[in-house]
Amino acid sequence: QINSSSQVYIIFSQLYPSNPCTMIGKSLNPNLKNPPQSAHEYLKKKWPMMQRYLLGAGVPEDLLYTYINEAETDYENRQHAYCIGVCDATGCLPEGTIFLSGVGVGGPKREIFISRNPCTEIYDGKIIRIITEQPASMLDEDWELLITMKFGVVVFASPADIKAKSIPEQIAQGDLDGDWYFVCWNLEILVSIDRNLMIESRPIDDEKGSTQLIYKDKEDLLISSMFQWKLQQAVIYARYPDGKYLVTMGTESEILTKDEILRDRQVVTKIISHKGAGKKCEVKILWGNGKTTDELLCEKRKEIPEILADYALEKKLIRNRDWAWCKKYLREAEPVKIKDHIGCDQLIEFEVLFDDGSRRWKGQQELDRDLLVAYAKEQGLLDEDEWQWLKSDMEVANKNWFDDVQKQMSDANLLYDHDKMVTCLYKAHKDIGDIKNTDSRYFGNAYKQATDLHKHSGRVRLPIHLMRFIHKDLSKFVEVLPDQPLESNTTDNI
């Protein structure tokens, strides 16, 4: 409890203008002294995420790295910065524009590139006109306030339609609660950005179709099989409706035809049986060419560990000493969605779809409340008498929301797991290195969502084929995307 005698401390974590912005402001203003030599340490600050964005947006690699080298040597060559974003308190900036403090007024119309961290897809950046002349409707004192501010502030115009998305919301889901925005006004970089690509881009969450895959088909033994591709171990993860296959190799993926997969390659399609023990333990393998061979388990465990682990799980061999190593390759499937239910009250059971494509019946006590609520809302069941137990649970949860938030914010173990999740997703996004790659965009989008997990709770969203990159202890933070696997006529009943 805080009373009138309590001491309250305000902690300032950031100050405006930042030290780098102060130095850039000095270099832009001819009336100020140039930055001192001691300030050159700020020139070395890295901005790898923005570099990946600009390369993906069409900026030639040699041009970008030439600029980077020059920008790290002197402030006069530095034409980018991170600036604090604020709203237009005057309400007079033209819609769709910004005012960038400290860059001067008058002269020809100018544009800048703007984005913010984390930017993980083309949609996260904009080229926007900056205002350098006093708008007709703006009061003189308001204009004077803007033009006398030191370098380092981006003032965003408000949309005319209050229901429309503001500019910050369109820039990597930004806002104005302390976000820093990356701005670049280097003319060569601006000219080389592919504006059509930027205009036509859409968030990965808005793109439909093209990802529906068949993960199980008892007559297609290629699915889940492994082979060597580009000197790497590749997994045939699923089949598209057009007959092509999604093939994954570490963090990379390609779409190949059946002929491309089978051409001059031996593909392991299935483990049929095993015999022996210890160093003499053998497995009978069915190959893509239809032949079978007996191979030593100790040799094949290095080449096809996932396939052998699946076989060990199916045959209940995990507790066997020869197969115990398989445990580390197994991941417990996570529930994705409730598909059906039977019974009522305390006897109710739910048919649950898991992220490995399987379906199992579970009691209500075994399921997360969010899954139950989503199913009940989808089926319009909340107002029915036999579902009052769930409605009561929801009301209790709504009343206790503040206690729940406090517990979550002070949970050190949960914070540690959230941090691991952020690190995992960022690494997966960075390792692909191509901002236009679909998997990279999914990882990037999930990374953005993960940075807010500890504040807002919830889950990140990933398609099923990327779940193999998520450690089983972190899969509780993932909602598998709603594009469920297609079930072909030959799919196993699950």
PATORNU-5463 format. One record per residue (C-alpha): y, z, x. Coordinates in steps of 0.2 Angstrom, whole numbers. Layout:
% PATORNU-5463
- Y/Z/X
...
***
This chain:
% PATORNU-5463
- 0/0/0
- 17/-5/6
- 32/7/2
- 50/8/6
- 47/18/22
- 34/5/29
- 38/-6/43
- 35/-24/41
- 34/-36/56
- 37/-54/55
- 28/-64/68
- 35/-81/73
- 21/-93/80
- 33/-108/82
- 51/-111/86
- 62/-126/83
- 66/-136/93
- 50/-135/103
- 52/-136/122
- 46/-154/123
- 58/-159/109
- 72/-151/118
- 69/-161/133
- 67/-177/124
- 83/-174/114
- 92/-172/131
- 86/-189/137
- 91/-197/120
- 109/-190/120
- 120/-197/134
- 132/-182/131
- 119/-170/137
- 112/-167/154
- 95/-174/159
- 80/-163/158
- 77/-153/174
- 63/-157/185
- 54/-141/180
- 52/-148/162
- 41/-162/168
- 26/-151/165
- 28/-155/146
- 26/-174/150
- 7/-171/154
- 2/-165/137
- -12/-176/130
- -13/-184/113
- -31/-192/113
- -33/-193/94
- -17/-203/92
- -22/-214/106
- -39/-218/97
- -29/-221/82
- -17/-234/90
- -31/-243/98
- -40/-244/82
- -24/-250/73
- -23/-265/85
- -13/-259/100
- -20/-268/115
- -28/-256/128
- -18/-262/143
- -2/-260/133
- -6/-243/127
- -11/-236/144
- 4/-244/153
- 15/-235/141
- 5/-218/143
- 7/-219/162
- 26/-223/161
- 28/-209/148
- 20/-196/159
- 32/-199/173
- 50/-198/165
- 58/-193/149
- 68/-209/148
- 51/-218/146
- 44/-206/133
- 46/-213/116
- 35/-202/106
- 35/-184/101
- 28/-171/89
- 41/-166/76
- 42/-153/63
- 41/-160/45
- 53/-154/31
- 58/-159/14
- 74/-168/10
- 85/-154/3
- 99/-166/-1
- 88/-176/-13
- 98/-192/-7
- 87/-200/6
- 80/-217/-2
- 62/-216/-8
- 49/-220/5
- 61/-216/20
- 63/-202/33
- 77/-196/43
- 73/-192/61
- 85/-180/69
- 93/-182/86
- 89/-201/88
- 107/-207/84
- 115/-215/69
- 122/-232/66
- 115/-249/73
- 102/-260/66
- 88/-254/54
- 74/-245/63
- 56/-241/60
- 44/-228/68
- 25/-225/67
- 21/-208/60
- 5/-198/58
- -2/-181/61
- -17/-172/68
- -30/-174/63
- -29/-192/60
- -47/-200/59
- -45/-216/50
- -32/-230/48
- -26/-224/32
- -19/-208/41
- -4/-217/49
- 11/-226/42
- 26/-237/48
- 41/-230/40
- 60/-235/40
- 71/-221/47
- 88/-219/39
- 103/-221/52
- 117/-224/40
- 124/-211/27
- 117/-215/10
- 130/-219/-3
- 125/-204/-14
- 124/-191/0
- 139/-179/2
- 148/-179/18
- 144/-161/23
- 125/-165/19
- 126/-180/31
- 135/-170/44
- 121/-157/43
- 108/-170/46
- 116/-179/61
- 120/-163/70
- 103/-156/70
- 94/-156/87
- 80/-169/90
- 63/-163/83
- 64/-163/64
- 57/-176/52
- 65/-176/35
- 55/-184/21
- 62/-192/6
- 55/-186/-11
- 46/-198/-22
- 56/-204/-38
- 40/-200/-48
- 36/-182/-47
- 18/-186/-51
- 17/-198/-36
- 10/-193/-19
- 24/-188/-7
- 24/-196/10
- 17/-181/19
- 2/-181/7
- -1/-199/12
- -1/-195/31
- -18/-187/34
- -16/-176/19
- -1/-167/27
- 11/-155/19
- 27/-146/24
- 21/-129/28
- 24/-130/46
- 14/-146/50
- 20/-156/66
- 20/-175/64
- 18/-187/78
- 31/-200/79
- 32/-215/90
- 47/-227/92
- 41/-238/106
- 45/-256/101
- 30/-264/109
- 18/-252/101
- 26/-254/84
- 25/-273/85
- 7/-273/90
- 1/-262/76
- -9/-272/63
- 1/-269/48
- -10/-278/36
- -25/-267/42
- -14/-252/38
- -8/-258/21
- -26/-263/16
- -34/-247/22
- -41/-234/10
- -47/-216/13
- -66/-216/16
- -68/-205/0
- -61/-219/-11
- -73/-232/-5
- -88/-236/-16
- -104/-245/-15
- -112/-251/1
- -120/-235/6
- -134/-234/-7
- -150/-233/3
- -168/-232/-1
- -175/-217/10
- -193/-217/3
- -205/-231/-1
- -223/-228/1
- -226/-247/4
- -213/-249/17
- -220/-240/33
- -205/-245/43
- -194/-232/35
- -193/-217/46
- -202/-226/60
- -196/-226/78
- -194/-239/92
- -184/-243/108
- -168/-252/105
- -154/-255/118
- -164/-243/130
- -162/-229/117
- -174/-221/105
- -170/-228/88
- -175/-222/70
- -176/-233/55
- -167/-222/44
- -167/-231/27
- -167/-248/19
- -153/-257/10
- -156/-265/-7
- -154/-282/2
- -169/-278/13
- -160/-274/29
- -162/-258/38
- -150/-244/44
- -155/-240/61
- -148/-225/70
- -148/-221/89
- -140/-205/93
- -122/-206/87
- -123/-225/85
- -130/-235/70
- -133/-253/67
- -139/-264/52
- -154/-274/57
- -166/-286/48
- -185/-283/49
- -187/-298/61
- -175/-290/73
- -184/-274/73
- -201/-281/75
- -197/-294/88
- -206/-290/104
- -206/-271/100
- -219/-259/96
- -214/-248/81
- -222/-232/77
- -224/-232/58
- -236/-217/55
- -247/-204/62
- -264/-206/54
- -274/-191/61
- -277/-180/77
- -291/-173/86
- -295/-162/101
- -284/-148/108
- -273/-143/123
- -270/-157/136
- -284/-168/128
- -276/-167/110
- -274/-185/104
- -265/-193/89
- -270/-209/80
- -255/-220/78
- -252/-234/66
- -240/-247/75
- -229/-260/66
- -240/-274/71
- -254/-266/60
- -265/-260/75
- -270/-242/78
- -272/-233/95
- -276/-215/101
- -263/-207/112
- -261/-191/121
- -250/-179/111
- -242/-172/127
- -236/-189/131
- -230/-195/114
- -221/-178/110
- -207/-184/122
- -206/-201/114
- -207/-198/95
- -205/-179/92
- -197/-181/75
- -212/-191/68
- -224/-179/76
- -215/-164/69
- -215/-172/51
- -234/-174/53
- -236/-156/59
- -227/-150/44
- -237/-161/32
- -253/-155/39
- -248/-137/41
- -250/-137/60
- -234/-128/65
- -243/-112/69
- -256/-121/80
- -252/-118/98
- -252/-136/102
- -240/-140/89
- -228/-125/89
- -215/-135/99
- -212/-145/83
- -202/-130/75
- -186/-135/84
- -186/-152/76
- -188/-146/58
- -173/-143/47
- -174/-134/30
- -168/-146/17
- -152/-141/7
- -150/-142/-12
- -138/-156/-16
- -138/-157/-35
- -147/-150/-51
- -155/-164/-60
- -163/-155/-75
- -169/-139/-82
- -182/-131/-93
- -183/-114/-102
- -169/-103/-107
- -161/-86/-103
- -171/-77/-88
- -185/-89/-89
- -174/-104/-85
- -179/-115/-71
- -170/-130/-63
- -176/-146/-55
- -166/-148/-39
- -163/-163/-28
- -163/-159/-9
- -154/-168/5
- -171/-175/11
- -174/-184/-5
- -187/-171/-12
- -186/-162/-29
- -191/-144/-32
- -191/-132/-47
- -180/-116/-43
- -176/-101/-53
- -157/-97/-56
- -157/-83/-44
- -162/-95/-30
- -147/-106/-33
- -129/-106/-28
- -117/-103/-42
- -107/-118/-38
- -122/-129/-41
- -126/-121/-58
- -108/-122/-64
- -107/-141/-59
- -123/-145/-68
- -117/-135/-84
- -100/-143/-84
- -108/-160/-82
- -120/-157/-96
- -108/-149/-107
- -118/-133/-108
- -105/-119/-105
- -101/-116/-124
- -119/-115/-129
- -126/-97/-133
- -140/-97/-120
- -128/-101/-106
- -116/-86/-109
- -124/-78/-94
- -116/-91/-82
- -100/-91/-91
- -99/-72/-89
- -103/-74/-70
- -89/-86/-69
- -77/-74/-78
- -82/-60/-66
- -79/-71/-51
- -62/-76/-57
- -57/-58/-59
- -63/-53/-42
- -56/-69/-33
- -44/-59/-22
- -57/-47/-16
- -68/-62/-12
- -54/-70/-2
- -51/-54/8
- -69/-52/12
- -70/-70/18
- -55/-70/28
- -61/-54/37
- -79/-60/40
- -80/-63/59
- -97/-71/57
- -91/-83/44
- -76/-87/55
- -88/-91/70
- -98/-102/59
- -83/-111/53
- -77/-114/71
- -94/-121/76
- -93/-133/61
- -76/-139/66
- -82/-142/84
- -98/-151/79
- -89/-163/67
- -75/-166/79
- -87/-170/93
- -97/-182/82
- -81/-191/77
- -75/-192/95
- -91/-198/103
- -92/-213/92
- -74/-217/98
- -70/-231/85
- -58/-225/71
- -64/-240/61
- -82/-236/62
- -89/-230/45
- -99/-215/52
- -84/-210/63
- -73/-210/47
- -85/-199/38
- -86/-187/52
- -67/-187/54
- -64/-184/36
- -77/-169/36
- -68/-163/52
- -51/-162/42
- -60/-153/28
- -68/-141/40
- -52/-135/47
- -47/-128/31
- -64/-120/27
- -59/-102/31
- -43/-103/21
- -49/-112/6
- -68/-110/6
- -78/-125/-1
- -88/-138/8
- -86/-153/19
- -93/-170/12
- -105/-180/22
- -118/-194/17
- -136/-190/19
- -139/-201/34
- -127/-190/44
- -135/-173/40
- -146/-175/55
- -131/-171/66
- -128/-154/57
- -137/-139/63
- -148/-131/49
- -137/-115/51
- -122/-125/46
- -129/-136/33
- -123/-123/20
- -105/-129/22
- -110/-147/18
- -110/-156/1
- -120/-171/2
- -110/-186/-5
- -114/-191/-23
- -121/-208/-18
- -139/-203/-21
- -153/-213/-13
- -159/-227/-24
- -177/-225/-31
- -186/-241/-30
- -201/-245/-40
- -212/-241/-26
- -204/-224/-21
- -215/-209/-21
- -213/-197/-36
- -203/-183/-29
***
